[in-house]
Protein backbone atom coordinates (compact mmCIF):
# COMPACT_ATOMS: atom_id res chain seq x y z
CA UNK A 1 0.00 0.00 0.00
CA UNK A 2 2.79 2.43 0.93
CA UNK A 3 4.65 1.59 -2.29
CA UNK A 4 1.53 2.36 -4.36
CA UNK A 5 1.13 5.73 -2.69
CA UNK A 6 4.79 6.60 -3.29
CA UNK A 7 4.47 5.63 -6.98
CA UNK A 8 1.31 7.70 -7.34
CA UNK A 9 3.02 10.61 -5.60
CA UNK A 10 6.10 10.36 -7.83
CA UNK A 11 3.96 10.36 -10.96
CA UNK A 12 2.07 13.45 -9.81
CA UNK A 13 5.28 15.30 -8.89
CA UNK A 14 6.90 14.38 -12.18
CA UNK A 15 3.81 15.66 -13.96
CA UNK A 16 3.96 18.91 -11.98
CA UNK A 17 7.64 19.50 -12.65
CA UNK A 18 8.10 18.79 -16.36
CA UNK A 19 11.43 20.54 -16.71
CA UNK A 20 14.44 18.85 -18.26
CA UNK A 21 17.22 19.03 -15.71
CA UNK A 22 20.59 18.29 -17.21
CA UNK A 23 22.87 19.25 -14.35
CA UNK A 24 22.34 19.79 -10.62
CA UNK A 25 22.84 23.54 -11.08
CA UNK A 26 19.72 23.67 -13.25
CA UNK A 27 17.74 23.49 -9.99
CA UNK A 28 18.65 27.13 -9.38
CA UNK A 29 17.73 28.54 -12.77
CA UNK A 30 15.03 31.18 -12.56
CA UNK A 31 12.51 30.75 -15.34
CA UNK A 32 9.45 32.82 -16.21
CA UNK A 33 6.01 31.46 -15.47
CA UNK A 34 2.61 32.95 -16.13
CA UNK A 35 3.95 34.80 -19.17
CA UNK A 36 0.52 36.27 -19.95
CA UNK A 37 1.04 38.66 -17.01
CA UNK A 38 3.97 40.30 -18.84
CA UNK A 39 1.53 42.37 -20.89
CA UNK A 40 0.31 43.95 -17.62
CA UNK A 41 3.85 44.76 -16.50
CA UNK A 42 3.92 41.94 -13.93
CA UNK A 43 6.69 39.40 -14.14
CA UNK A 44 6.33 36.11 -12.30
CA UNK A 45 9.45 34.00 -11.94
CA UNK A 46 9.96 30.79 -9.98
CA UNK A 47 12.74 28.50 -8.96
CA UNK A 48 12.07 24.80 -8.98
CA UNK A 49 11.90 25.12 -5.19
CA UNK A 50 8.73 27.17 -5.62
CA UNK A 51 7.17 24.33 -7.54
CA UNK A 52 8.25 21.94 -4.78
CA UNK A 53 6.38 24.06 -2.23
CA UNK A 54 3.32 24.11 -4.47
CA UNK A 55 3.57 20.34 -4.90
CA UNK A 56 3.77 19.85 -1.11
CA UNK A 57 0.63 21.96 -0.70
CA UNK A 58 -1.00 19.79 -3.37
CA UNK A 59 0.04 16.68 -1.41
CA UNK A 60 -1.54 18.04 1.79
CA UNK A 61 -4.67 18.84 -0.21
CA UNK A 62 -4.79 15.28 -1.57
CA UNK A 63 -4.41 13.89 1.94
CA UNK A 64 -7.23 16.06 3.25
CA UNK A 65 -9.53 15.14 0.34
CA UNK A 66 -8.68 11.45 0.64
CA UNK A 67 -9.56 11.34 4.33
CA UNK A 68 -12.86 13.23 4.28
CA UNK A 69 -15.16 10.27 3.73
CA UNK A 70 -16.28 9.03 7.11
CA UNK A 71 -17.08 5.38 6.60
CA UNK A 72 -16.91 2.44 8.94
CA UNK A 73 -14.26 0.77 6.80
CA UNK A 74 -11.47 3.23 5.99
CA UNK A 75 -10.13 3.57 2.48
CA UNK A 76 -6.41 3.22 1.78
CA UNK A 77 -5.70 6.93 2.21
CA UNK A 78 -7.43 7.02 5.58
CA UNK A 79 -5.49 3.95 6.70
CA UNK A 80 -2.23 5.51 5.52
CA UNK A 81 -2.84 8.82 7.32
CA UNK A 82 -4.03 6.97 10.43
CA UNK A 83 -0.81 4.95 10.52
CA UNK A 84 1.25 8.13 10.28
CA UNK A 85 -0.93 9.78 12.93
CA UNK A 86 -0.52 6.87 15.36
CA UNK A 87 3.23 6.74 14.72
CA UNK A 88 3.76 10.44 15.46
CA UNK A 89 1.40 10.30 18.43
CA UNK A 90 3.37 7.42 19.95
CA UNK A 91 6.62 9.35 19.42
CA UNK A 92 5.21 12.41 21.17
CA UNK A 93 3.70 10.47 24.06
CA UNK A 94 6.95 8.53 24.65
CA UNK A 95 9.17 11.62 24.65
CA UNK A 96 6.99 14.13 26.49
CA UNK A 97 6.62 13.72 30.23
CA UNK A 98 3.26 13.33 31.92
CA UNK A 99 1.30 13.89 28.69
CA UNK A 100 1.51 17.67 29.17
CA UNK A 101 2.96 18.08 25.71
CA UNK A 102 0.23 16.15 23.92
CA UNK A 103 -1.55 19.46 23.35
CA UNK A 104 1.32 20.34 21.00
CA UNK A 105 0.73 17.20 18.96
CA UNK A 106 -0.82 19.03 15.96
CA UNK A 107 2.36 21.11 15.58
CA UNK A 108 4.56 18.02 15.76
CA UNK A 109 2.30 16.17 13.34
CA UNK A 110 2.35 19.02 10.82
CA UNK A 111 6.14 19.42 11.04
CA UNK A 112 6.65 15.68 10.65
CA UNK A 113 4.37 15.52 7.61
CA UNK A 114 5.87 18.65 6.08
CA UNK A 115 9.49 17.53 6.39
CA UNK A 116 8.67 13.97 5.35
CA UNK A 117 6.75 15.25 2.31
CA UNK A 118 9.59 17.49 1.21
CA UNK A 119 12.11 14.67 1.62
CA UNK A 120 9.97 12.15 -0.27
CA UNK A 121 9.50 14.67 -3.06
CA UNK A 122 13.28 14.84 -3.30
CA UNK A 123 13.22 11.17 -4.25
CA UNK A 124 11.04 11.82 -7.30
CA UNK A 125 12.58 12.22 -10.73
CA UNK A 126 13.62 15.72 -11.84
CA UNK A 127 13.35 17.20 -8.36
CA UNK A 128 15.66 17.80 -5.45
CA UNK A 129 15.21 17.60 -1.71
CA UNK A 130 14.41 21.12 -0.68
CA UNK A 131 15.36 20.36 2.93
CA UNK A 132 18.99 20.16 1.79
CA UNK A 133 18.85 23.93 1.37
CA UNK A 134 20.36 25.55 4.43
CA UNK A 135 17.85 28.41 4.36
CA UNK A 136 14.87 26.05 4.65
CA UNK A 137 16.45 24.12 7.51
CA UNK A 138 17.41 27.28 9.37
CA UNK A 139 13.98 28.85 8.92
CA UNK A 140 12.19 25.76 10.21
CA UNK A 141 14.51 25.33 13.18
CA UNK A 142 14.49 29.01 14.17
CA UNK A 143 10.72 29.14 13.94
CA UNK A 144 10.36 26.20 16.31
CA UNK A 145 13.12 27.48 18.63
CA UNK A 146 11.79 31.03 18.99
CA UNK A 147 8.16 29.95 19.26
CA UNK A 148 9.06 27.56 22.09
CA UNK A 149 11.05 30.31 23.85
CA UNK A 150 8.21 32.81 23.49
CA UNK A 151 5.67 30.29 24.70
CA UNK A 152 7.96 29.43 27.64
CA UNK A 153 8.14 33.08 28.66
CA UNK A 154 4.38 33.50 28.25
CA UNK A 155 3.63 30.38 30.27
CA UNK A 156 6.26 30.60 33.01
CA UNK A 157 7.28 34.26 33.04
CA UNK A 158 10.57 34.92 34.81
CA UNK A 159 10.64 31.32 36.04
CA UNK A 160 11.55 30.28 32.49
CA UNK A 161 15.07 31.52 33.20
CA UNK A 162 15.35 28.79 35.87
CA UNK A 163 16.27 26.31 33.14
CA UNK A 164 19.75 27.85 33.17
CA UNK A 165 20.33 27.02 36.84
CA UNK A 166 19.21 23.65 38.23
CA UNK A 167 17.76 23.63 41.72
CA UNK A 168 20.14 22.81 44.55
CA UNK A 169 23.22 24.18 42.74
CA UNK A 170 25.83 25.69 45.10
CA UNK A 171 26.18 29.47 44.80
CA UNK A 172 29.84 29.45 43.73
CA UNK A 173 29.19 26.84 41.05
CA UNK A 174 26.35 28.93 39.60
CA UNK A 175 28.83 31.46 38.13
CA UNK A 176 30.31 28.68 36.02
CA UNK A 177 27.12 26.75 35.34
CA UNK A 178 24.90 29.59 34.07
CA UNK A 179 27.16 30.53 31.10
CA UNK A 180 27.59 26.86 30.20
CA UNK A 181 23.82 26.32 30.27
CA UNK A 182 23.17 29.44 28.19
CA UNK A 183 25.70 28.36 25.56
CA UNK A 184 24.24 24.84 25.47
CA UNK A 185 20.72 26.27 25.17
CA UNK A 186 21.53 28.32 22.08
CA UNK A 187 23.94 25.89 20.45
C-alpha positions in Angstrom: 0.0 0.0 0.0 2.8 2.4 0.9 4.7 1.6 -2.3 1.5 2.4 -4.4 1.1 5.7 -2.7 4.8 6.6 -3.3 4.5 5.6 -7.0 1.3 7.7 -7.3 3.0 10.6 -5.6 6.1 10.4 -7.8 4.0 10.4 -11.0 2.1 13.5 -9.8 5.3 15.3 -8.9 6.9 14.4 -12.2 3.8 15.7 -14.0 4.0 18.9 -12.0 7.6 19.5 -12.6 8.1 18.8 -16.4 11.4 20.5 -16.7 14.4 18.9 -18.3 17.2 19.0 -15.7 20.6 18.3 -17.2 22.9 19.2 -14.3 22.3 19.8 -10.6 22.8 23.5 -11.1 19.7 23.7 -13.2 17.7 23.5 -10.0 18.7 27.1 -9.4 17.7 28.5 -12.8 15.0 31.2 -12.6 12.5 30.7 -15.3 9.4 32.8 -16.2 6.0 31.5 -15.5 2.6 32.9 -16.1 3.9 34.8 -19.2 0.5 36.3 -20.0 1.0 38.7 -17.0 4.0 40.3 -18.8 1.5 42.4 -20.9 0.3 44.0 -17.6 3.9 44.8 -16.5 3.9 41.9 -13.9 6.7 39.4 -14.1 6.3 36.1 -12.3 9.5 34.0 -11.9 10.0 30.8 -10.0 12.7 28.5 -9.0 12.1 24.8 -9.0 11.9 25.1 -5.2 8.7 27.2 -5.6 7.2 24.3 -7.5 8.2 21.9 -4.8 6.4 24.1 -2.2 3.3 24.1 -4.5 3.6 20.3 -4.9 3.8 19.9 -1.1 0.6 22.0 -0.7 -1.0 19.8 -3.4 0.0 16.7 -1.4 -1.5 18.0 1.8 -4.7 18.8 -0.2 -4.8 15.3 -1.6 -4.4 13.9 1.9 -7.2 16.1 3.3 -9.5 15.1 0.3 -8.7 11.5 0.6 -9.6 11.3 4.3 -12.9 13.2 4.3 -15.2 10.3 3.7 -16.3 9.0 7.1 -17.1 5.4 6.6 -16.9 2.4 8.9 -14.3 0.8 6.8 -11.5 3.2 6.0 -10.1 3.6 2.5 -6.4 3.2 1.8 -5.7 6.9 2.2 -7.4 7.0 5.6 -5.5 4.0 6.7 -2.2 5.5 5.5 -2.8 8.8 7.3 -4.0 7.0 10.4 -0.8 5.0 10.5 1.2 8.1 10.3 -0.9 9.8 12.9 -0.5 6.9 15.4 3.2 6.7 14.7 3.8 10.4 15.5 1.4 10.3 18.4 3.4 7.4 19.9 6.6 9.3 19.4 5.2 12.4 21.2 3.7 10.5 24.1 6.9 8.5 24.7 9.2 11.6 24.6 7.0 14.1 26.5 6.6 13.7 30.2 3.3 13.3 31.9 1.3 13.9 28.7 1.5 17.7 29.2 3.0 18.1 25.7 0.2 16.2 23.9 -1.6 19.5 23.3 1.3 20.3 21.0 0.7 17.2 19.0 -0.8 19.0 16.0 2.4 21.1 15.6 4.6 18.0 15.8 2.3 16.2 13.3 2.4 19.0 10.8 6.1 19.4 11.0 6.7 15.7 10.6 4.4 15.5 7.6 5.9 18.6 6.1 9.5 17.5 6.4 8.7 14.0 5.3 6.8 15.2 2.3 9.6 17.5 1.2 12.1 14.7 1.6 10.0 12.1 -0.3 9.5 14.7 -3.1 13.3 14.8 -3.3 13.2 11.2 -4.3 11.0 11.8 -7.3 12.6 12.2 -10.7 13.6 15.7 -11.8 13.3 17.2 -8.4 15.7 17.8 -5.4 15.2 17.6 -1.7 14.4 21.1 -0.7 15.4 20.4 2.9 19.0 20.2 1.8 18.8 23.9 1.4 20.4 25.6 4.4 17.8 28.4 4.4 14.9 26.0 4.6 16.4 24.1 7.5 17.4 27.3 9.4 14.0 28.9 8.9 12.2 25.8 10.2 14.5 25.3 13.2 14.5 29.0 14.2 10.7 29.1 13.9 10.4 26.2 16.3 13.1 27.5 18.6 11.8 31.0 19.0 8.2 29.9 19.3 9.1 27.6 22.1 11.1 30.3 23.8 8.2 32.8 23.5 5.7 30.3 24.7 8.0 29.4 27.6 8.1 33.1 28.7 4.4 33.5 28.3 3.6 30.4 30.3 6.3 30.6 33.0 7.3 34.3 33.0 10.6 34.9 34.8 10.6 31.3 36.0 11.5 30.3 32.5 15.1 31.5 33.2 15.3 28.8 35.9 16.3 26.3 33.1 19.7 27.9 33.2 20.3 27.0 36.8 19.2 23.7 38.2 17.8 23.6 41.7 20.1 22.8 44.6 23.2 24.2 42.7 25.8 25.7 45.1 26.2 29.5 44.8 29.8 29.5 43.7 29.2 26.8 41.0 26.4 28.9 39.6 28.8 31.5 38.1 30.3 28.7 36.0 27.1 26.7 35.3 24.9 29.6 34.1 27.2 30.5 31.1 27.6 26.9 30.2 23.8 26.3 30.3 23.2 29.4 28.2 25.7 28.4 25.6 24.2 24.8 25.5 20.7 26.3 25.2 21.5 28.3 22.1 23.9 25.9 20.4 
